[in-house]
Amino acid sequence: MGQRRKISLRRIAGMITLVACVAMVGCSNKGENQPTSTNSPPASTSPSEKPSKEPITLKFSSDGPVFVGQFPSGVQTDEIAMEIAKQTGVSLDIDRVNDDKKFNLEMASGELPDIILVTNKDHLNQLIKGNQIIPLDDLLTTNGPDILKELPNRIKISKKFWSADTNKLYALPGLASQFAPQERYESPGYLIRWDYYKELGFPEVNNMDDLLNMLKAMQDKHPTNDQGQKTYGISPYFADFFTYRTFDNAFNRLTANNFISLNPETGEPSGGFFDTDNAFWKGTDFYFKANQLGILDPDSFVHKFENLQEKTKNGLVLFSTHHWLGTNAANELLAAKDPLSGYVGLPYPKGQSMTTDAVSPDGNETRLWVISKNSKHPERAMDLINYILTSEGSRLINDGFEGEQWELDNGKPKVIDADKRNDAVYAEKTGMGKYWNLSGAVAGYNDPKYNVPIAYGQSKEELIKSLSPLNKDYSSHYGVSYPGELVDKRVKSGEINFIFINSAMSYGLDMNTPDDIKRLDAKIADYLARMQTKLILAKSQDEYKSIQKTVLDELKAMEGQKSVDYWMNNYKNAAKIWTEVKS
């Protein structure tokens, strides 16, 4: 997966979260990759021979951290990079960056590389208004035939939303995705120790109080890890906004600025921090109760992100909401001792809602390909973009080579030796998994040639084949073939809901926030960051209620309603545009 950027609670005001439609059935924007009708079996997907062009090397970089793993700077020489060069005649000289500092310097000096992958719309607007990137309309006609054929919606959407109101094509979005069956649906989720849960006799969890009481029983039974260090039922990361997002997403809502909630189907806003049913108040109440039970890690207010990951990895935390908080690393260590021990996703209580990673059927606004005005070979840059963003290049990046990493079985792609992909030496040699963030499409996005998810390992057959002993045990207990099937069945029966987060929901937001609102939001965020500690550590429910009243009064005194009104109107306008995009 791509790198995750940490976002401080003190930066809530500047954060625009992805928002969504509640189900794929209710979202008519299905992307542009419907299956190709044919009466004959699919032909081999080995890249077709293209007219040879003079080899050339182009400089490529980004305005932020988009490169996965230990991505080296320089000309790429792995097998996938060499195949891209063979098909397009273009070798990439990549300058890996971990923030936007170098990009800002290059933009100020006018010394930008040939191709830039833009992750920030503010940067895109600066590039357009500063005349530092070129329109791509004419280049599409001469050097982008596959984009014109496969991605007409991306072109229309880009002109409308990513052109600084010029209605020209400056940027082409990559990283398109669609929903596909998942092995586990656990991130986000309620991740608990399965072996400990089994010891407790699989107690029912029908609400959030049941969850806390179960974690209390688990901590009482396992007060220390194998090294004798104290365990805690729960250890949030209070420096980050995502800590509270669960209390919207699990309750059929999505979180936006200043704890405004969004209807996941229509995008209509409600709530705000004056509404005591919002995610902040639900969250602080939950963590207050956890502290009262003695299961809240007192370091939660001060530990760093890396500290939390290490604690979870070492078995000091019994509950988590995301794999990248340390449960994946913990499961690797635990499996070596006991294959049936580790973290799994607790089934959600009836009536709650699950979410999955954001889907972007027509491309992701955080992966916008642009060509610099400095480039002496813009047509060759378009050759490269045309290949990478369309199905042939995306298939290569996601799945590798037919006959080596995958093969056809009854006309459908099948992964060859999936375990090899986890080997670092093999990945470095082949480039498998390396260019994920640069691909035109990923994950469940439909491969139009075979009518399967473009990441071939995501078919149901592959999911079942790849199950660990832990997940087989989990599936056996619930009577399903793989953990994700339990979620699918419960959604179908109406026991729980599922929210499909579609990034297009945020397209209509006005990103030009007035300076007075920026200052007010920063002041509010700073205040809530301080007061959350007092709320959660209150000695009694009465004290919690008293502090809550103080917070609401103080927010009113600092004109917090002005901020709520601004964002309410902004999101209402975005909801109208979302309706247009869907249609």
C-alpha positions as CSV (number, residue, x, y, z in Angstrom):
1,M,0.0,0.0,0.0
2,G,1.0,3.6,-0.3
3,Q,2.6,5.5,2.4
4,R,0.4,6.9,5.1
5,R,0.9,10.5,6.0
6,K,0.4,11.3,9.7
7,I,-2.0,14.2,10.4
8,S,-1.9,16.0,13.7
9,L,-5.1,16.8,15.5
10,R,-3.9,20.3,15.6
11,R,-4.2,20.3,11.8
12,I,-7.9,19.2,11.8
13,A,-8.9,22.5,10.3
14,G,-6.9,21.9,7.2
15,M,-7.9,18.4,6.6
16,I,-10.3,17.3,4.0
17,T,-11.2,13.6,4.4
18,L,-12.4,11.3,1.7
19,V,-16.2,10.9,1.6
20,A,-18.4,8.4,0.0
21,C,-21.5,6.7,-1.5
22,V,-23.1,4.1,0.8
23,A,-23.1,1.3,-1.7
24,M,-22.0,0.6,-5.2
25,V,-25.6,0.0,-6.2
26,G,-26.4,3.6,-5.2
27,C,-23.5,5.1,-7.0
28,S,-23.9,5.2,-10.7
29,N,-20.3,6.3,-11.3
30,K,-18.9,2.8,-12.0
31,G,-15.7,3.8,-13.8
32,E,-14.7,3.4,-17.4
33,N,-13.5,-0.2,-17.5
34,Q,-16.5,-2.3,-18.4
35,P,-15.5,-5.7,-19.9
36,T,-14.8,-6.0,-23.6
37,S,-17.3,-8.3,-25.3
38,T,-15.7,-11.0,-27.4
39,N,-16.7,-14.3,-28.9
40,S,-13.2,-15.8,-28.8
41,P,-11.0,-16.7,-25.8
42,P,-8.8,-13.9,-24.5
43,A,-5.5,-13.6,-26.2
44,S,-2.2,-13.5,-24.3
45,T,-1.7,-10.3,-22.4
46,S,2.0,-10.1,-23.2
47,P,2.6,-6.6,-24.3
48,S,2.2,-6.2,-28.0
49,E,5.1,-5.0,-30.1
50,K,5.0,-1.2,-30.6
51,P,6.8,0.8,-33.3
52,S,10.3,1.4,-31.9
53,K,11.1,4.9,-30.8
54,E,14.5,6.4,-29.9
55,P,15.3,5.5,-26.3
56,I,15.1,8.5,-24.0
57,T,15.4,9.2,-20.3
58,L,13.0,11.6,-18.6
59,K,13.2,13.1,-15.1
60,F,10.3,12.3,-12.8
61,S,9.4,13.4,-9.3
62,S,6.5,14.3,-7.1
63,D,5.3,17.0,-4.6
64,G,5.0,14.5,-1.8
65,P,5.8,11.0,-0.5
66,V,4.2,8.6,-3.1
67,F,7.0,6.0,-3.4
68,V,6.4,2.7,-1.6
69,G,9.1,0.9,0.4
70,Q,12.8,1.6,-0.1
71,F,12.4,3.2,-3.5
72,P,15.8,4.2,-4.8
73,S,16.3,7.5,-6.7
74,G,17.8,7.3,-10.2
75,V,17.1,5.4,-13.4
76,Q,15.1,2.3,-12.5
77,T,16.5,-1.0,-13.8
78,D,14.2,-3.7,-12.4
79,E,12.3,-6.0,-14.8
80,I,9.1,-4.0,-14.8
81,A,10.9,-0.7,-15.4
82,M,12.8,-2.2,-18.3
83,E,9.5,-3.5,-19.8
84,I,8.0,0.0,-19.5
85,A,11.1,1.4,-21.3
86,K,10.7,-1.3,-24.0
87,Q,7.1,-0.5,-24.6
88,T,7.4,3.3,-24.6
89,G,11.1,4.0,-25.3
90,V,11.1,6.0,-22.0
91,S,13.3,5.3,-19.0
92,L,12.4,7.0,-15.7
93,D,15.0,8.9,-13.8
94,I,13.1,9.1,-10.5
95,D,13.9,11.6,-7.8
96,R,12.4,10.2,-4.6
97,V,11.1,12.8,-2.2
98,N,9.6,12.4,1.3
99,D,7.9,15.8,1.5
100,D,7.1,18.9,-0.6
101,K,10.2,20.9,0.3
102,K,12.3,20.2,-2.8
103,F,9.2,20.5,-5.0
104,N,8.5,24.0,-3.6
105,L,12.1,25.0,-4.3
106,E,11.9,23.7,-7.9
107,M,8.6,25.5,-8.4
108,A,10.0,28.7,-7.1
109,S,13.1,28.4,-9.3
110,G,11.3,27.1,-12.4
111,E,13.5,24.0,-12.5
112,L,10.9,21.3,-12.5
113,P,11.4,17.8,-13.9
114,D,9.8,16.5,-17.1
115,I,7.0,14.7,-15.3
116,I,5.5,15.5,-11.9
117,L,3.0,13.3,-10.0
118,V,1.0,16.0,-8.1
119,T,-0.7,14.9,-4.8
120,N,-1.9,18.3,-3.7
121,K,-4.5,20.3,-5.6
122,D,-3.2,23.6,-4.2
123,H,0.2,22.8,-5.8
124,L,-1.6,21.9,-9.1
125,N,-3.4,25.3,-9.1
126,Q,-0.1,27.0,-8.5
127,L,1.5,25.2,-11.4
128,I,-1.3,26.1,-13.8
129,K,-1.5,29.7,-12.8
130,G,2.3,30.0,-12.9
131,N,2.3,28.6,-16.4
132,Q,4.8,25.9,-15.3
133,I,2.9,22.9,-16.8
134,I,1.4,22.5,-20.2
135,P,-2.1,21.7,-21.4
136,L,-2.4,18.1,-22.6
137,D,-5.3,18.3,-25.0
138,D,-3.3,18.3,-28.3
139,L,-0.8,15.7,-27.0
140,L,-3.7,13.3,-26.3
141,T,-4.6,13.4,-30.0
142,T,-1.1,12.6,-31.1
143,N,0.3,10.5,-28.3
144,G,-2.5,9.4,-26.0
145,P,-4.7,7.1,-28.1
146,D,-5.3,4.5,-25.3
147,I,-6.3,7.2,-22.8
148,L,-8.8,8.6,-25.3
149,K,-10.2,5.1,-25.8
150,E,-10.3,3.9,-22.3
151,L,-10.5,6.9,-20.0
152,P,-13.0,9.5,-21.4
153,N,-14.5,10.2,-18.0
154,R,-11.2,11.0,-16.4
155,I,-10.6,13.6,-19.1
156,K,-14.0,15.2,-18.5
157,I,-13.6,15.2,-14.7
158,S,-10.1,16.6,-14.9
159,K,-11.1,19.5,-17.1
160,K,-13.9,20.3,-14.6
161,F,-12.2,19.9,-11.3
162,W,-8.4,20.0,-11.9
163,S,-7.9,22.8,-14.4
164,A,-8.0,25.9,-12.2
165,D,-11.3,26.8,-13.9
166,T,-9.7,26.9,-17.4
167,N,-11.6,23.8,-18.6
168,K,-8.4,22.6,-20.2
169,L,-6.7,19.3,-19.6
170,Y,-3.6,19.8,-17.4
171,A,-3.7,16.7,-15.3
172,L,-4.5,13.0,-15.8
173,P,-5.4,11.1,-12.6
174,G,-4.0,7.6,-11.8
175,L,-4.6,5.2,-9.0
176,A,-8.2,4.4,-10.0
177,S,-9.9,1.8,-7.9
178,Q,-13.2,0.0,-7.4
179,F,-14.6,-2.2,-4.7
180,A,-13.8,-5.9,-4.8
181,P,-14.3,-8.7,-2.3
182,Q,-11.7,-8.5,0.4
183,E,-10.1,-11.3,2.4
184,R,-10.8,-9.7,5.8
185,Y,-12.3,-6.1,5.7
186,E,-10.3,-5.4,8.9
187,S,-8.7,-2.1,8.3
188,P,-10.5,-0.1,9.6
189,G,-12.1,-2.6,12.0
190,Y,-12.2,-3.8,15.5
191,L,-9.0,-5.8,15.6
192,I,-8.6,-8.1,18.7
193,R,-6.5,-11.1,19.7
194,W,-8.4,-14.1,18.4
195,D,-6.6,-16.6,20.7
196,Y,-7.6,-14.5,23.7
197,Y,-11.2,-14.0,22.5
198,K,-11.4,-17.8,22.1
199,E,-10.2,-18.2,25.7
200,L,-13.1,-16.0,26.8
201,G,-15.6,-18.2,25.1
202,F,-16.4,-15.9,22.2
203,P,-18.5,-13.4,24.2
204,E,-21.2,-11.5,22.3
205,V,-20.4,-7.8,21.5
206,N,-23.6,-6.0,20.8
207,N,-22.5,-2.4,21.5
208,M,-19.5,-0.3,22.4
209,D,-19.9,-1.0,26.1
210,D,-19.8,-4.7,25.4
211,L,-16.5,-4.1,23.5
212,L,-15.0,-2.3,26.4
213,N,-16.0,-5.0,28.9
214,M,-14.7,-7.7,26.7
215,L,-11.3,-5.9,26.4
216,K,-11.3,-5.5,30.2
217,A,-11.8,-9.3,30.7
218,M,-9.0,-9.9,28.1
219,Q,-6.6,-7.6,29.9
220,D,-7.5,-9.1,33.3
221,K,-6.6,-12.6,31.9
222,H,-3.4,-11.4,30.2
223,P,-2.1,-8.5,32.3
224,T,1.4,-8.7,30.8
225,N,3.0,-9.9,27.5
226,D,5.5,-12.7,27.3
227,Q,8.3,-10.4,28.4
228,G,6.4,-9.4,31.5
229,Q,5.4,-5.9,30.3
230,K,2.0,-4.5,31.2
231,T,-0.7,-4.7,28.6
232,Y,-3.6,-2.4,27.9
233,G,-6.9,-3.1,26.3
234,I,-6.7,0.1,24.2
235,S,-4.0,2.5,23.2
236,P,-5.2,5.3,20.9
237,Y,-3.1,7.8,19.1
238,F,-4.6,11.0,20.3
239,A,-2.3,13.2,18.2
240,D,-4.1,12.1,15.1
241,F,-7.7,12.8,13.8
242,F,-8.3,9.2,12.7
243,T,-8.7,8.3,16.4
244,Y,-12.2,9.7,16.3
245,R,-13.2,8.7,12.8
246,T,-14.4,5.3,14.0
247,F,-17.2,7.0,15.8
248,D,-18.6,8.3,12.5
249,N,-17.7,5.5,10.2
250,A,-19.1,2.7,12.4
251,F,-22.3,4.6,12.8
252,N,-23.3,5.1,9.2
253,R,-21.6,8.5,8.8
254,L,-18.4,10.0,7.4
255,T,-16.3,12.6,9.1
256,A,-15.5,16.0,7.6
257,N,-14.0,19.2,8.9
258,N,-14.6,20.3,12.5
259,F,-16.5,17.1,13.2
260,I,-19.2,17.7,10.7
261,S,-20.7,14.4,9.6
262,L,-21.7,13.5,6.1
263,N,-24.4,11.2,4.8
264,P,-22.4,8.5,3.0
265,E,-24.9,8.3,0.2
266,T,-25.8,11.9,-0.5
267,G,-22.9,13.8,1.0
268,E,-25.3,16.1,3.0
269,P,-23.6,17.5,6.1
270,S,-24.9,17.5,9.7
271,G,-23.5,17.8,13.2
272,G,-20.4,19.8,14.0
273,F,-18.7,20.1,17.4
274,F,-21.8,21.7,19.0
275,D,-23.7,18.5,18.3
276,T,-23.0,16.1,21.3
277,D,-23.8,13.1,19.1
278,N,-20.8,13.8,16.8
279,A,-17.6,11.7,16.5
280,F,-15.6,13.8,19.0
281,W,-18.1,13.5,21.8
282,K,-18.9,9.9,21.1
283,G,-15.1,9.2,21.0
284,T,-14.2,11.1,24.2
285,D,-17.0,9.3,26.0
286,F,-15.8,5.9,24.8
287,Y,-12.2,6.6,25.9
288,F,-13.4,8.1,29.2
289,K,-15.2,4.8,29.9
290,A,-12.1,2.9,28.9
291,N,-10.0,4.9,31.4
292,Q,-12.6,4.3,34.1
293,L,-12.2,0.5,33.5
294,G,-8.4,0.8,33.7
295,I,-7.8,-0.4,30.2
296,L,-6.7,2.9,28.6
297,D,-2.9,3.2,28.1
298,P,-1.9,6.4,29.9
299,D,0.8,7.0,27.3
300,S,-1.9,7.4,24.6
301,F,-1.7,11.2,25.0
302,V,2.0,11.5,24.5
303,H,3.4,8.5,22.6
304,K,4.6,8.9,19.0
305,F,3.2,7.0,16.1
306,E,6.2,4.7,15.9
307,N,5.9,3.9,19.7
308,L,2.3,2.8,19.2
309,Q,3.3,0.5,16.3
310,E,6.1,-1.0,18.4
311,K,3.8,-1.6,21.4
312,T,1.2,-3.3,19.3
313,K,3.8,-5.4,17.6
314,N,5.1,-6.6,21.0
315,G,1.7,-7.6,22.3
316,L,1.2,-4.7,24.7
317,V,-2.1,-3.5,23.0
318,L,-5.1,-5.8,22.8
319,F,-7.3,-3.7,20.4
320,S,-6.6,-1.7,17.3
321,T,-8.5,-0.2,14.4
322,H,-6.0,-0.5,11.5
323,H,-3.4,-3.0,10.4
324,W,-0.8,-0.3,9.9
325,L,-0.9,0.4,13.6
326,G,1.1,-2.7,14.2
327,T,-1.2,-5.7,14.1
328,N,0.3,-7.0,10.8
329,A,3.8,-7.0,12.3
330,A,2.5,-8.6,15.5
331,N,0.8,-11.4,13.5
332,E,4.0,-12.3,11.8
333,L,5.8,-12.7,15.2
334,L,2.8,-14.5,16.8
335,A,2.4,-17.0,13.9
336,A,6.0,-18.2,14.4
337,K,5.1,-19.2,17.9
338,D,1.5,-20.3,17.4
339,P,-0.2,-20.2,13.9
340,L,-3.6,-19.8,15.5
341,S,-2.7,-16.7,17.5
342,G,-3.0,-13.2,16.3
343,Y,-5.2,-10.2,15.6
344,V,-8.5,-10.6,13.6
345,G,-11.5,-8.4,13.0
346,L,-14.3,-8.8,15.5
347,P,-17.7,-8.9,13.8
348,Y,-19.3,-5.5,14.1
349,P,-22.4,-5.2,16.3
350,K,-25.8,-5.2,14.5
351,G,-26.7,-1.9,13.0
352,Q,-23.2,-0.6,12.7
353,S,-21.4,0.2,9.4
354,M,-18.1,-0.9,8.0
355,T,-15.9,1.0,5.6
356,T,-13.2,0.0,3.2
357,D,-10.3,1.9,1.6
358,A,-11.5,4.8,-0.6
359,V,-12.5,4.0,-4.1
360,S,-11.8,6.3,-7.0
361,P,-13.5,4.8,-10.1
362,D,-12.3,7.6,-12.4
363,G,-8.9,8.3,-10.8
364,N,-7.6,9.7,-7.6
365,E,-7.2,13.5,-7.1
366,T,-4.0,12.8,-5.1
367,R,-2.2,11.1,-8.1
368,L,-2.3,13.7,-10.9
369,W,0.2,13.3,-13.8
370,V,1.3,16.6,-15.3
371,I,4.0,17.5,-17.8
372,S,6.4,20.4,-17.1
373,K,6.8,23.3,-19.5
374,N,10.5,22.7,-19.1
375,S,10.3,19.3,-20.8
376,K,12.0,19.2,-24.1
377,H,10.2,16.0,-25.0
378,P,6.5,16.4,-24.0
379,E,5.3,14.0,-26.6
380,R,7.5,11.2,-25.2
381,A,6.3,12.1,-21.7
382,M,2.7,11.5,-23.0
383,D,3.8,8.2,-24.5
384,L,4.8,7.1,-21.0
385,I,1.6,8.4,-19.3
386,N,-0.5,6.8,-22.0
387,Y,1.0,3.4,-21.2
388,I,1.1,3.6,-17.4
389,L,-2.4,4.9,-16.9
390,T,-4.2,2.5,-19.2
391,S,-4.9,-1.2,-18.8
392,E,-1.8,-2.7,-20.4
393,G,0.6,-0.7,-18.2
394,S,-1.6,-1.1,-15.1
395,R,-1.7,-4.8,-15.6
396,L,2.1,-5.0,-15.8
397,I,2.6,-2.9,-12.6
398,N,0.0,-4.8,-10.6
399,D,0.6,-8.3,-11.8
400,G,3.9,-8.6,-13.6
401,F,4.5,-10.9,-16.6
402,E,2.2,-13.6,-17.9
403,G,4.0,-16.9,-17.6
404,E,6.1,-15.6,-14.7
405,Q,3.9,-14.0,-12.1
406,W,0.5,-15.1,-13.5
407,E,-1.0,-17.4,-16.1
408,L,-4.4,-18.1,-17.6
409,D,-6.6,-20.8,-16.2
410,N,-9.8,-21.4,-18.1
411,G,-9.5,-18.0,-19.6
412,K,-9.0,-16.2,-16.2
413,P,-5.7,-14.9,-14.7
414,K,-4.3,-16.9,-11.9
415,V,-1.4,-15.9,-9.7
416,I,1.8,-18.0,-9.8
417,D,3.5,-18.6,-6.5
418,A,2.0,-15.6,-4.6
419,D,4.4,-16.2,-1.7
420,K,7.4,-15.2,-3.9
421,R,6.1,-11.6,-3.9
422,N,6.8,-11.3,-0.2
423,D,10.5,-11.9,-0.8
424,A,12.5,-8.7,-0.8
425,V,15.2,-9.9,-3.2
426,Y,12.6,-11.1,-5.7
427,A,10.6,-7.9,-5.4
428,E,13.8,-5.8,-6.0
429,K,14.7,-7.8,-9.0
430,T,11.3,-7.8,-10.7
431,G,9.8,-4.5,-9.5
432,M,6.7,-6.3,-8.2
433,G,4.8,-4.1,-5.8
434,K,7.2,-1.2,-6.4
435,Y,5.2,1.0,-8.7
436,W,1.8,0.5,-7.1
437,N,1.3,4.2,-6.4
438,L,2.2,5.1,-10.0
439,S,-0.3,2.8,-11.6
440,G,-3.3,4.0,-13.5
441,A,-5.5,1.5,-11.7
442,V,-5.2,-0.7,-8.7
443,A,-6.9,-3.2,-6.3
444,G,-10.5,-4.0,-7.4
445,Y,-10.5,-1.9,-10.6
446,N,-11.9,-4.0,-13.3
447,D,-9.4,-5.4,-15.9
448,P,-11.6,-5.0,-19.1
449,K,-9.7,-7.8,-20.9
450,Y,-10.6,-10.5,-18.3
451,N,-13.4,-8.9,-16.3
452,V,-11.6,-9.5,-13.0
453,P,-10.0,-7.1,-10.4
454,I,-6.8,-5.8,-12.0
455,A,-4.8,-7.0,-8.9
456,Y,-5.3,-10.6,-9.8
457,G,-4.7,-11.8,-6.2
458,Q,-8.0,-10.3,-5.2
459,S,-10.2,-12.9,-6.8
460,K,-12.2,-15.0,-4.4
461,E,-10.4,-18.1,-5.4
462,E,-7.0,-16.4,-4.7
463,L,-8.3,-15.1,-1.3
464,I,-9.3,-18.6,-0.2
465,K,-6.0,-20.1,-1.4
466,S,-3.9,-17.5,0.6
467,L,-5.6,-17.9,4.0
468,S,-3.3,-18.2,7.0
469,P,-4.1,-20.9,9.6
470,L,-5.4,-18.1,11.9
471,N,-7.9,-16.9,9.3
472,K,-8.9,-20.5,8.4
473,D,-9.7,-21.0,12.1
474,Y,-11.7,-17.8,12.2
475,S,-13.6,-18.7,9.0
476,S,-14.3,-22.2,10.4
477,H,-15.8,-20.8,13.6
478,Y,-18.2,-18.5,11.7
479,G,-19.0,-21.1,8.9
480,V,-17.6,-19.2,6.0
481,S,-14.9,-19.7,3.3
482,Y,-12.8,-16.7,4.2
483,P,-13.3,-13.9,6.8
484,G,-14.5,-11.3,4.3
485,E,-17.4,-13.6,3.3
486,L,-18.8,-13.2,6.8
487,V,-19.1,-9.4,6.3
488,D,-20.6,-9.9,2.8
489,K,-23.3,-12.2,4.2
490,R,-24.1,-9.9,7.1
491,V,-24.4,-6.9,4.8
492,K,-26.7,-8.8,2.5
493,S,-28.9,-9.9,5.3
494,G,-29.2,-6.3,6.6
495,E,-27.4,-7.0,10.0
496,I,-24.7,-4.4,9.2
497,N,-24.2,-1.7,6.6
498,F,-21.2,-1.0,4.4
499,I,-20.0,2.4,3.4
500,F,-18.0,2.6,0.1
501,I,-15.9,5.7,0.3
502,N,-15.7,7.4,-3.1
503,S,-13.1,10.2,-3.4
504,A,-15.2,12.0,-5.9
505,M,-17.5,13.2,-3.1
506,S,-14.9,15.8,-2.2
507,Y,-14.5,17.2,-5.8
508,G,-16.9,20.1,-5.2
509,L,-15.3,21.4,-2.0
510,D,-14.1,25.0,-2.2
511,M,-10.4,24.6,-1.2
512,N,-9.8,28.4,-1.0
513,T,-10.6,28.7,2.7
514,P,-10.7,32.3,3.9
515,D,-7.9,33.4,6.1
516,D,-10.2,34.2,9.0
517,I,-11.7,30.7,8.9
518,K,-8.2,29.2,8.8
519,R,-7.2,31.1,11.9
520,L,-10.4,30.2,13.7
521,D,-10.2,26.5,12.8
522,A,-6.6,26.4,14.0
523,K,-7.6,27.9,17.3
524,I,-10.5,25.5,17.7
525,A,-8.3,22.5,16.8
526,D,-5.7,23.5,19.3
527,Y,-8.3,24.0,22.0
528,L,-9.9,20.6,21.4
529,A,-6.5,18.9,21.4
530,R,-6.0,20.2,24.9
531,M,-9.5,19.6,26.2
532,Q,-9.7,16.0,25.0
533,T,-7.2,15.0,27.7
534,K,-9.3,16.6,30.5
535,L,-12.5,14.9,29.2
536,I,-11.1,11.5,28.9
537,L,-9.3,11.6,32.3
538,A,-12.3,13.0,34.2
539,K,-12.8,11.2,37.5
540,S,-16.5,10.7,37.1
541,Q,-19.4,11.0,34.6
542,D,-20.5,14.2,36.4
543,E,-17.1,15.7,35.9
544,Y,-17.0,14.7,32.3
545,K,-20.4,16.4,31.7
546,S,-19.2,19.5,33.5
547,I,-16.1,19.7,31.3
548,Q,-18.2,19.1,28.2
549,K,-20.4,22.1,29.1
550,T,-17.3,24.2,29.6
551,V,-15.9,23.2,26.2
552,L,-19.2,24.0,24.4
553,D,-19.4,27.4,26.1
554,E,-15.8,28.2,25.2
555,L,-16.4,27.1,21.6
556,K,-19.4,29.4,21.4
557,A,-17.4,32.3,22.9
558,M,-14.6,31.9,20.3
559,E,-17.3,32.1,17.5
560,G,-17.1,28.4,16.7
561,Q,-20.5,28.6,15.0
562,K,-19.0,30.8,12.3
563,S,-16.7,27.9,11.4
564,V,-19.5,25.3,11.5
565,D,-21.7,27.5,9.2
566,Y,-18.8,28.0,6.7
567,W,-18.1,24.3,6.4
568,M,-21.8,23.3,6.4
569,N,-22.4,25.5,3.4
570,N,-19.2,24.3,1.7
571,Y,-20.2,20.6,2.1
572,K,-23.8,21.3,1.0
573,N,-22.5,22.7,-2.2
574,A,-20.1,19.8,-2.6
575,A,-23.1,17.4,-2.1
576,K,-24.9,19.1,-5.1
577,I,-21.8,18.6,-7.3
578,W,-21.5,15.0,-6.1
579,T,-25.0,14.4,-7.3
580,E,-24.0,15.8,-10.7
581,V,-20.8,13.6,-10.8
582,K,-22.8,10.5,-10.1
583,S,-25.3,11.2,-12.9
